Amino acid sequence: MSLIIIVIGYTFKRLNLIKEEDGDGMARILFNITLPALIFVTFNSMKLDHSLILLTIISAVYGIIMSFIGVYIFRKEQKNMRGTLAMLVPGFNIGLFAYPLIQSIWGKNGLKYIGMFDMGNSLTMFIFCYIIAAYFSTSETKIGIKEIVKKSFASVPLMAYIITLLVNLAGFHLPSPFISVCGIISKANMPLSLLLLGVFLNFSIEKTYYKNIIKILAVRYSIGIVLGIILFKILPFNSMFRYTILIGLSLPIGMAVIPYAVQFNYDKKLVGALCNITMILSFALIWIIIAL
């Protein structure tokens, strides 16, 4: 059913009923309205334990390590290309890609696990990927601590995570009318996310990108899958926790790198092509993992 909805989105784009530019507006609705609503509903009554917090820590530490690996592996590239490739190594597409699939497979229980994993991933996407993109940019746009903090707090999903986590830890719950409204809005997140994946799909890739595409795919998936399998085997937690790690480390490149590419004058076509390819590969990987 997920694949059918994605195909519908892609078909409507091919028929010019929806343009790819329309996807930007859809994405803003998803990230700023439906996804935060889903986060509020999912985490409002969730019981936190140490294993769930460990998911956030694992995700954040992995992102930090992969940031340094990306910068090191592409050290011989020209500065602008080094920034382009290095920022694509860490960070995952969870809000748009993983949430609807996890929800369709494991329901609300799965969402709280992937949500905790996404908290650590948000730090990677909005801090480390942003720093890499800015540092290696040849444009005149420069950043400081103020800009990084502003970028992080501009993320509505990240703020939703922080608010619900603090409220939960304090032993309180968000107001019932607020949760009721969020519950209605959150139902749109899954179909909208899947339709948007279809709208963003693009199979046109220039041959000049092949070499760098192979490099990124090799680094991301070899390290992510191998480490994911190891942690799946050795971690002494329940299966949902271990599946979250295995699937989480196999997810596609986070969509936040596309606006970074625009802001810092990187190759937007290369970045977009890699986001598309990793979405297709990760979609297949998730269903292979579930099937096995």
Beta strands, then each sheet from edge to edge (+ up, - down):
end
